[in-house]
Amino acid sequence: MKLHRFVALCVVSLSFSAACGGGNPEPETPASPPADEPKAEEAKPAEPAAEPEKKEEPAPPKSITVALESKSGSKLAGKATLTEEGTGVKVAISLEGVKPGDHGAHVHETPDCSAPDAKSAGSHYNPDKHDHGLPDAAQHHIGDLGNIVVGKDGKGTLELTIADANLKADDPHSLLGRSIIVHEKKDDGGQPVGNAGGRIGCGVIKE
């Protein structure tokens, strides 16, 4: 009888303990750490825009102006402008104070106008050893410029291009380091130098 009572009390005691929340509490599960949030991609500094390539400007054509001085007692005044143009040299001559008529003009070989008659300028510039002739002849010196026509006012001009000439230093076809001569008479294209008479004007072609 006493055993039954003890068992009953134990059952009642266990039931009461369970109802009151007895026993060991379940351990709390620790919260999982938050997953790494994806980082916004860092903005890269903008690369500087490439500068457009600068095109090199072509060099201006080489040009030389030559003052013409009077020789052999003339009253000549004038100038010649030589400009590289393609594969040649454009020559533009202007004169004043000269007797009316045709006057031969040539490039001579030596850069020297010191003599009163300009004979210090040497002979025609003729590196290719051609016969003398007017510029439109099949053969002529590279220095043959033809004739300057002078009017009653004593003024005259001539403009032409010498093919295969240039203004480069030490080139066999260069007019640089030569002289321009104006003659008292017309160049008739005859041999050996055109029968143009004395030299009334001279100018050295130099930079």
SEROPA-356682 format. One record per residue (C-alpha): residue number from 1; residue in three letters; chain; y, z, x. Coordinates in steps of 0.5 Angstrom, whole numbers, always signed. Each point is the difference from the previous one (the first is absolute). Layout:
<atoms>
<NUM; ala; A; <Y; Z; X>>
...
</atoms>
This chain:
<atoms>
<1; met; A; <+0; +0; +0>>
<2; lys; A; <+5; +2; +6>>
<3; leu; A; <-2; -7; +3>>
<4; his; A; <+2; -4; -6>>
<5; arg; A; <+6; +3; +0>>
<6; phe; A; <+2; -1; +7>>
<7; val; A; <-2; -7; +0>>
<8; ala; A; <+4; -1; -7>>
<9; leu; A; <+6; +3; +4>>
<10; cys; A; <-1; -4; +6>>
<11; val; A; <+0; -6; -5>>
<12; val; A; <+7; +2; -3>>
<13; ser; A; <+3; +2; +6>>
<14; leu; A; <-1; -7; +3>>
<15; ser; A; <+2; -4; -6>>
<16; phe; A; <+7; +4; +0>>
<17; ser; A; <+1; -2; +7>>
<18; ala; A; <-1; -7; -1>>
<19; ala; A; <+4; +0; -6>>
<20; cys; A; <+6; +4; +4>>
<21; gly; A; <+0; -6; +5>>
<22; gly; A; <-4; +4; +5>>
<23; gly; A; <-4; -3; +6>>
<24; asn; A; <+3; -4; +6>>
<25; pro; A; <+5; -5; -2>>
<26; glu; A; <-1; -7; +2>>
<27; pro; A; <+4; -2; +6>>
<28; glu; A; <+6; -5; -1>>
<29; thr; A; <-1; -6; +3>>
<30; pro; A; <+6; -2; +4>>
<31; ala; A; <+5; -5; -2>>
<32; ser; A; <-1; -7; +4>>
<33; pro; A; <+6; -2; +4>>
<34; pro; A; <+4; -5; -3>>
<35; ala; A; <-2; -7; +3>>
<36; asp; A; <+4; -3; +4>>
<37; glu; A; <+5; -4; -4>>
<38; pro; A; <+1; -7; +3>>
<39; lys; A; <+6; +0; +4>>
<40; ala; A; <+5; -6; -2>>
<41; glu; A; <+0; -5; +6>>
<42; glu; A; <+6; +1; +4>>
<43; ala; A; <+5; -5; +0>>
<44; lys; A; <+0; -4; +7>>
<45; pro; A; <+7; -2; +2>>
<46; ala; A; <+2; -7; -1>>
<47; glu; A; <-1; -5; +6>>
<48; pro; A; <+7; -3; +2>>
<49; ala; A; <+1; -7; -3>>
<50; ala; A; <-2; -5; +6>>
<51; glu; A; <+7; -3; +2>>
<52; pro; A; <+0; -8; -1>>
<53; glu; A; <-1; -4; +6>>
<54; lys; A; <+6; -2; +3>>
<55; lys; A; <+0; -7; +1>>
<56; glu; A; <+4; -2; +7>>
<57; glu; A; <+6; -5; -1>>
<58; pro; A; <-1; -6; +4>>
<59; ala; A; <+5; +0; +6>>
<60; pro; A; <+6; -4; -1>>
<61; pro; A; <+0; -7; +4>>
<62; lys; A; <+3; +0; +7>>
<63; ser; A; <+7; -3; +0>>
<64; ile; A; <+4; -1; +6>>
<65; thr; A; <+8; -2; +0>>
<66; val; A; <+2; -4; +6>>
<67; ala; A; <+8; +0; +1>>
<68; leu; A; <+2; -7; +3>>
<69; glu; A; <+5; +0; +5>>
<70; ser; A; <+4; -6; +2>>
<71; lys; A; <-1; -4; +6>>
<72; ser; A; <+2; -6; +4>>
<73; gly; A; <+7; +1; -2>>
<74; ser; A; <-1; -1; -8>>
<75; lys; A; <+3; +5; -5>>
<76; leu; A; <-7; +1; -4>>
<77; ala; A; <-2; +6; -3>>
<78; gly; A; <-6; +2; -4>>
<79; lys; A; <-6; +3; -1>>
<80; ala; A; <-8; -1; -1>>
<81; thr; A; <-5; +4; -4>>
<82; leu; A; <-7; +0; +1>>
<83; thr; A; <-5; +3; -4>>
<84; glu; A; <-8; +0; +0>>
<85; glu; A; <-2; -3; -6>>
<86; gly; A; <-8; -1; -1>>
<87; thr; A; <-2; -4; +6>>
<88; gly; A; <+6; -2; +2>>
<89; val; A; <+8; +2; +1>>
<90; lys; A; <+5; -2; -4>>
<91; val; A; <+7; -2; +4>>
<92; ala; A; <+6; +0; -4>>
<93; ile; A; <+6; -2; +5>>
<94; ser; A; <+8; +0; -3>>
<95; leu; A; <+6; -3; +5>>
<96; glu; A; <+7; -1; -1>>
<97; gly; A; <+5; -2; +5>>
<98; val; A; <-4; -7; +2>>
<99; lys; A; <+2; -7; +0>>
<100; pro; A; <-3; -4; -7>>
<101; gly; A; <-6; -3; +1>>
<102; asp; A; <-7; +1; +2>>
<103; his; A; <-2; +5; +5>>
<104; gly; A; <-7; +1; +3>>
<105; ala; A; <-3; +7; +1>>
<106; his; A; <-6; +3; +4>>
<107; val; A; <-3; +6; +2>>
<108; his; A; <+0; +0; +7>>
<109; glu; A; <-5; +4; +5>>
<110; thr; A; <+4; +5; +3>>
<111; pro; A; <+4; +6; -3>>
<112; asp; A; <+7; -1; +5>>
<113; cys; A; <+6; -3; -3>>
<114; ser; A; <+4; +2; +6>>
<115; ala; A; <+2; -7; +3>>
<116; pro; A; <+7; -3; -3>>
<117; asp; A; <-4; -6; -2>>
<118; ala; A; <-6; +4; -2>>
<119; lys; A; <-5; -4; +5>>
<120; ser; A; <-3; +7; +1>>
<121; ala; A; <-4; +0; -6>>
<122; gly; A; <-4; -5; +3>>
<123; ser; A; <-4; -6; -3>>
<124; his; A; <-3; +0; -7>>
<125; tyr; A; <-5; +5; -2>>
<126; asn; A; <-7; -4; +0>>
<127; pro; A; <-6; +4; +1>>
<128; asp; A; <-4; -5; -3>>
<129; lys; A; <+2; -6; +5>>
<130; his; A; <+2; -4; -6>>
<131; asp; A; <+5; -6; +0>>
<132; his; A; <+7; +1; -2>>
<133; gly; A; <+1; -2; -7>>
<134; leu; A; <+4; +2; -7>>
<135; pro; A; <-4; +6; -4>>
<136; asp; A; <-3; -5; -5>>
<137; ala; A; <-3; -5; +6>>
<138; ala; A; <-8; +1; +1>>
<139; gln; A; <+2; +2; +7>>
<140; his; A; <+6; +5; +2>>
<141; his; A; <+1; +6; +4>>
<142; ile; A; <+0; +7; -4>>
<143; gly; A; <+7; +0; +2>>
<144; asp; A; <+2; -6; -3>>
<145; leu; A; <+5; +2; -6>>
<146; gly; A; <+3; -7; -2>>
<147; asn; A; <+7; -1; -1>>
<148; ile; A; <+6; +5; -3>>
<149; val; A; <+4; -5; -4>>
<150; val; A; <+8; +3; +0>>
<151; gly; A; <+5; -2; -5>>
<152; lys; A; <+7; -2; +1>>
<153; asp; A; <+2; +8; -1>>
<154; gly; A; <-4; +1; +7>>
<155; lys; A; <-6; +4; -4>>
<156; gly; A; <-7; -2; +0>>
<157; thr; A; <-7; +3; -2>>
<158; leu; A; <-7; -1; +2>>
<159; glu; A; <-6; +3; -3>>
<160; leu; A; <-7; -1; +1>>
<161; thr; A; <-7; +3; +2>>
<162; ile; A; <-4; -1; +6>>
<163; ala; A; <-7; +0; -1>>
<164; asp; A; <-5; +4; +4>>
<165; ala; A; <+6; +4; +4>>
<166; asn; A; <+1; +8; -1>>
<167; leu; A; <+5; +5; +3>>
<168; lys; A; <-6; +4; +4>>
<169; ala; A; <+1; +3; +7>>
<170; asp; A; <-4; -4; +5>>
<171; asp; A; <-3; -5; -5>>
<172; pro; A; <+0; -7; +3>>
<173; his; A; <+3; -3; -7>>
<174; ser; A; <+5; +6; +0>>
<175; leu; A; <+8; -2; -1>>
<176; leu; A; <+1; +7; +3>>
<177; gly; A; <+3; +0; +7>>
<178; arg; A; <+3; -7; -1>>
<179; ser; A; <+7; -3; -1>>
<180; ile; A; <+3; -5; -6>>
<181; ile; A; <+4; -6; +3>>
<182; val; A; <+5; -4; -4>>
<183; his; A; <+2; -7; +3>>
<184; glu; A; <+6; -4; -1>>
<185; lys; A; <-4; -6; -2>>
<186; lys; A; <-5; -2; -5>>
<187; asp; A; <-7; +1; +2>>
<188; asp; A; <-3; -7; -1>>
<189; gly; A; <-7; +2; +1>>
<190; gly; A; <-1; -4; +7>>
<191; gln; A; <-3; +2; +6>>
<192; pro; A; <+0; +4; +4>>
<193; val; A; <+5; +5; -4>>
<194; gly; A; <+3; -4; -6>>
<195; asn; A; <+7; -2; +4>>
<196; ala; A; <+4; +5; -3>>
<197; gly; A; <+5; +1; +5>>
<198; gly; A; <+3; +6; +3>>
<199; arg; A; <-1; +7; -3>>
<200; ile; A; <+5; +3; -4>>
<201; gly; A; <-3; +6; -3>>
<202; cys; A; <-5; +5; +3>>
<203; gly; A; <-3; +7; -3>>
<204; val; A; <-6; +4; +3>>
<205; ile; A; <-6; +2; -5>>
<206; lys; A; <-1; +7; +1>>
<207; glu; A; <-1; +7; -4>>
</atoms>
